C-alpha cells in the first residue's frame, strides 16, 4: 500500500463522527478514518473536508472509509484506492443508526447544495 509506518492497526477511531465538525457544530456527508492515528474526519464532499486537512497537517497518508459496510482505503500520497487492507481496531464504522449525512439534528435541509463535487 504505502510506507509501513502509515498504518497502525492497533489504534481505535477517535470517535463516532468528525472530530472538528463535532467541536464546531458542523455536519458531514461521509466519514474517513486515519489509518495511522485513528482521527475521524469528514470526506472531501463534506463542506469542511477535515480528513484531507488532517493529512495535510500531519502527513498521515492513508484513510479508511468509516461508513458501515465499506472497507476501502485511500492513500493521499499516491492517490490510490485499495479495495481492502489490514483490519484496524474497532469499531470499523460509525454507528449504523447514525445517518449520512450526519449527525442527526445538525444537517441543514438544503445539505445537498453544500456538497463539494
N, C-alpha and C positions, 0 to 999 in steps of 0.2 A: 504494500500500500504506500507507505512513505517511511520516513526515518523511524526507527524503532521506539524512540522516546516520545513520539507524538501521541501514543495511546497508553493509558493506564487503566486496565480493565478492573482494577480494584476500587476505583473512586466512584462513589454513588453520585447521582444527579443532585444539583443544588436545590431542587425543589420541584413543585408541580407546574410552574409557569415561568415565564421570562422574568429573570431577577430584576432587571431595570424597569420593565413595564409595571411589575408589581410595586416597585418602590415609588414610581411616579404616577400611578393610577392609570397607566395606559392599557392598551389591549394588543392582541396579536392575532395573526392568521394561523400560522403553524409554528411549531417549536423545534429547535435544534439543540442537541446536547454536545458539548465539547468532550471529545474522547480522551483528553488529557487530564482535565481538572474537574469535569462534571458540570461546568457552568451551563445553565439552560437559558437560551436566548431566543428571540423571535426571528423568523425567517426573513429572507430578502423581499418577499411580497408584503410583509408587515410594514406598517408606517415607520417604525423606528429602526428596523434592521439590526437588532442588537447582537445576533450571532456573528455576523460579519464584523461588526465593531469589536467584538471580543477577540476575534482572530487578529485584527489589525493592531489591537492594543497589546496582545500577549504573544503573538506568533504561534499560538496553538492551531495547527492547520486542519485537523480532522474533526468533523462533527458527524453525529449520527442523528437521523430523524428521531424525534421524541414524540411521534404520533403513534397511536395504537395500531398494531399490525404492520408497521413499517420497520425494516431492518437495515436499510441502505445507509451508506456512509458517503460523505463528500470530503474531498481533500482540496482545501482552498489553495494550497501551494502549487498543485499540479492541475487544478480544475478538472479533476477526475471523479467520476461517480463509481461506487462499488456496490454491487447488489447485496453484499454481506461482508462481515468482518468478524473480529473477535467478540465474544459475548462480554458485555460490560455489566458491572454491578447493577442490580435492580434498584428501583423499578425501570423497565425498559421504555416506558412512555408515561405521559401524563395520565391521570385517572380517566378511564373510559367514559365516565359520565360528565367530564369537563368538555364543553362544546368547543368546536373550532368553526369560526373564530371564537376566541375566549379572552378572558374568563367571563362567565355569565354575569350580567349586570353592568359590564363596562364597555361592551361593544356597541357603537352607535348604530342607529337604524340604517344609515347610509354607508355602512362599512365597506361595501364592495367598491365604492368610488374612491376610497382612500388607499387601496392596494397599489403597490408598485408592480408594474407588469414587465 
